[in-house]
Each structure stands twice: as structure tokens, then as C-alpha cells.
Amino acid sequence: MVAVAVAAVAMNIVACTKSTPKASPSKSSGVTSTATQSPAVVLDPCGLLTPQGLGTILGGKVGTPTPGNLLGSPECFFSVSGSSLGVSFTVQVVVFPHAGTGAFTAIQQNGAPHEAVTGVGDEALFAPQQGGVFFTKGDIMVFIVPIQPQGSPVPNPDQFKAAMIAAAKAAAGAL
């Protein structure tokens, strides 16, 4: 539930910072036309990670990815069982197309604790309260977070952090 709240905040930030394509008049041979940018490319978050690859990272069995939609942004859920991290949980991957660095900067400045992460996309941060990683690559921002059943303890937060960073590296490599 925390991950959904964080992703909703991210969506609000993205909505406030997203640039919209603008028409630009141009003249050619005395004719005025209006050119617009092409529509946004829809990225499949279920294609950024594979169950086999994620299973290797998490040391467990990963089920078939389930696509979804979070307030207009594509998302994907990977269920994880028998993980070497000591718990069963779900990994949520949300893609914010055309969010750009503006949204990422807004997340950095929102006052929530975060730690810079190197080697993931163009820039990345780990959000310890959510246990997830935000990263950008070009004008795309991705959020990868574990979702645990309410009240489930995190046996080893450092292992979870390392696993989420490794998953983010794999996802960034797929972009």
C-alpha cells in the first residue's frame, strides 16, 4: 500500500512537470502548417525484467508478470516466492514515459529520505521508506519497489536494497 501511495505522489509530480507537445507553425512555399510531436511511445514495464532474471536477482521463484495501469502509467507486478531474502512479496515496476529529469528532481526535493545510487540509468535514488528505486534514462522515469503483505517484517533491509538496485540496473539495461 505504501508503494501505491509513493507511486501516486510520483504521478502527481510527473503530471506537474510533464511537458506537453506544442504546435509550431512553419511556412513552406507560402503555405502555413502546424507540426506536432509524434505520440508518446508506450513502454511495457513487464518487458524490462524477466521472471528468470528477477528470480536470479532475488534468489526465488518469480511468477508470470501481470500488467496494470497506475493513474495512466503502465505498471507490472512480479510475484516472488521462496526468495533468499526470507519473505514472499511482489515487485512493482512503474514506467513514467516522458517524465524527464524534472520529475526526478522534484522527487529528490520532496523532503522524503533518499540515497543517491550510481550505475543505474542516467540518475537514480533509493527511497528507504518504500524500499524502492527511482531511476531515469533519457526522458523516462522508472520506479521499482517491493510490495510485502502488511505486517511482514523485512528480514534484512540491506539485502532488499541491494536486490532492488540490482533489479533497477537490469531494467535500465533493457531500456
C-alpha positions as CSV (number, residue, x, y, z in Angstrom):
1,M,0.0,0.0,0.0
2,V,2.9,2.4,0.7
3,A,4.3,1.7,-2.8
4,V,0.9,2.8,-4.3
5,A,0.9,6.0,-2.3
6,V,4.5,6.8,-3.3
7,A,3.7,6.0,-6.9
8,A,0.7,8.2,-6.7
9,V,2.9,11.1,-5.4
10,A,5.3,10.4,-8.2
11,M,2.4,10.6,-10.7
12,N,1.4,14.0,-9.3
13,I,4.9,15.2,-9.6
14,V,5.1,13.8,-13.1
15,A,1.9,15.5,-14.1
16,C,3.1,18.8,-12.8
17,T,6.4,18.6,-14.6
18,K,5.5,16.8,-17.8
19,S,5.9,18.9,-20.9
20,T,3.1,18.8,-23.5
21,P,3.9,18.8,-27.2
22,K,3.3,22.3,-28.7
23,A,2.3,23.1,-32.2
24,S,4.8,25.1,-34.1
25,P,3.8,27.0,-37.2
26,S,6.0,26.7,-40.2
27,K,5.9,28.3,-43.6
28,S,6.8,26.5,-46.8
29,S,6.1,27.9,-50.2
30,G,3.6,30.3,-48.7
31,V,1.6,27.6,-47.0
32,T,1.2,27.6,-43.2
33,S,1.1,24.2,-41.5
34,T,1.1,23.1,-37.9
35,A,3.6,20.3,-36.9
36,T,3.3,18.4,-33.7
37,Q,5.5,15.9,-32.0
38,S,4.7,12.2,-32.6
39,P,2.6,10.5,-29.9
40,A,4.5,9.1,-26.9
41,V,5.9,5.6,-27.2
42,V,4.3,3.3,-24.7
43,L,6.8,1.2,-22.8
44,D,6.0,-2.2,-21.4
45,P,7.2,-2.5,-17.8
46,C,6.7,-6.2,-18.0
47,G,9.4,-6.3,-20.7
48,L,12.0,-4.5,-18.6
49,L,12.6,-7.6,-16.4
50,T,12.2,-11.3,-17.0
51,P,10.9,-13.7,-14.4
52,Q,14.1,-15.8,-14.8
53,G,16.4,-12.8,-14.4
54,L,14.4,-11.4,-11.5
55,G,14.4,-14.8,-9.9
56,T,18.2,-15.0,-10.1
57,I,18.5,-11.5,-8.5
58,L,16.0,-12.3,-5.7
59,G,17.0,-15.9,-5.2
60,G,13.5,-17.2,-5.6
61,K,10.7,-18.2,-8.0
62,V,9.1,-15.4,-9.9
63,G,5.6,-15.9,-11.4
64,T,4.3,-14.7,-14.8
65,P,4.3,-10.8,-14.9
66,T,0.9,-9.2,-14.5
67,P,0.4,-5.8,-16.4
68,G,-1.5,-3.0,-14.9
69,N,-2.1,0.7,-15.1
70,L,-1.3,3.3,-12.3
71,L,-3.1,6.5,-13.0
72,G,-2.3,6.4,-16.7
73,S,1.2,5.0,-16.4
74,P,1.9,1.4,-17.3
75,E,2.9,-0.9,-14.5
76,C,3.8,-4.6,-14.0
77,F,3.7,-6.9,-11.0
78,F,6.0,-9.9,-10.5
79,S,5.1,-12.2,-7.6
80,V,8.1,-13.7,-5.8
81,S,8.1,-16.8,-3.6
82,G,10.8,-18.8,-1.9
83,S,13.1,-15.8,-2.0
84,S,16.5,-16.0,-0.4
85,L,15.5,-12.7,1.1
86,G,13.4,-14.6,3.6
87,V,9.9,-13.5,2.5
88,S,7.4,-13.8,-0.3
89,F,6.4,-10.5,-1.9
90,T,5.6,-8.7,-5.2
91,V,7.8,-6.5,-7.2
92,Q,6.0,-3.5,-8.8
93,V,7.6,-1.8,-11.8
94,V,6.0,1.5,-13.0
95,V,7.2,3.4,-16.1
96,F,6.6,7.1,-16.4
97,P,7.2,8.0,-20.0
98,H,8.4,11.5,-20.8
99,A,8.7,12.3,-17.1
100,G,12.2,13.6,-17.6
101,T,14.7,14.8,-15.1
102,G,12.2,17.4,-13.9
103,A,10.1,14.8,-12.2
104,F,13.2,13.1,-10.8
105,T,14.4,16.4,-9.4
106,A,11.0,17.0,-7.8
107,I,11.2,13.6,-6.1
108,Q,14.7,14.4,-4.8
109,Q,13.4,17.7,-3.4
110,N,10.2,16.4,-1.8
111,G,11.7,16.1,1.6
112,A,11.5,12.3,1.8
113,P,14.7,10.5,2.7
114,H,16.6,9.1,-0.3
115,E,20.1,7.9,-1.2
116,A,21.8,8.5,-4.5
117,V,22.5,5.3,-6.4
118,T,25.3,5.1,-9.1
119,G,25.4,2.8,-12.1
120,V,21.6,2.8,-12.7
121,G,20.4,4.7,-15.8
122,D,21.2,8.4,-16.0
123,E,20.5,9.1,-12.4
124,A,18.9,7.0,-9.6
125,L,17.9,7.1,-6.0
126,F,16.9,4.6,-3.4
127,A,13.9,5.5,-1.3
128,P,14.4,3.7,2.1
129,Q,10.9,4.3,3.4
130,Q,9.5,2.4,0.4
131,G,12.5,0.1,-0.3
132,G,12.4,1.1,-3.9
133,V,14.5,2.7,-6.6
134,F,13.6,5.6,-8.9
135,F,15.8,6.0,-12.0
136,T,15.8,7.9,-15.2
137,K,17.0,7.0,-18.6
138,G,16.6,9.7,-21.2
139,D,13.1,11.2,-20.6
140,I,11.8,8.1,-19.0
141,M,11.5,7.6,-15.2
142,V,11.0,4.1,-13.7
143,F,10.1,3.1,-10.1
144,I,10.8,-0.4,-8.9
145,V,9.6,-1.3,-5.4
146,P,8.9,-4.5,-3.4
147,I,5.3,-4.8,-2.0
148,Q,5.0,-7.0,1.0
149,P,1.9,-8.2,2.8
150,Q,1.1,-5.7,5.6
151,G,2.9,-6.5,8.8
152,S,5.6,-8.7,7.1
153,P,9.0,-8.0,8.6
154,V,11.9,-7.2,6.3
155,P,14.5,-9.7,7.5
156,N,17.5,-7.8,6.1
157,P,16.9,-4.3,4.7
158,D,20.4,-4.1,3.2
159,Q,19.8,-7.3,1.2
160,F,16.5,-5.9,0.0
161,K,18.2,-2.6,-1.0
162,A,20.9,-4.5,-2.9
163,A,18.2,-6.6,-4.7
164,M,16.1,-3.6,-5.7
165,I,19.2,-1.8,-7.0
166,A,20.2,-4.9,-9.0
167,A,16.7,-5.2,-10.4
168,A,16.8,-1.5,-11.4
169,K,20.2,-2.0,-13.1
170,A,18.7,-4.9,-15.1
171,A,15.6,-2.8,-16.0
172,A,17.7,0.2,-17.0
173,G,19.8,-2.1,-19.2
174,A,16.6,-3.1,-21.1
175,L,15.6,0.5,-22.0
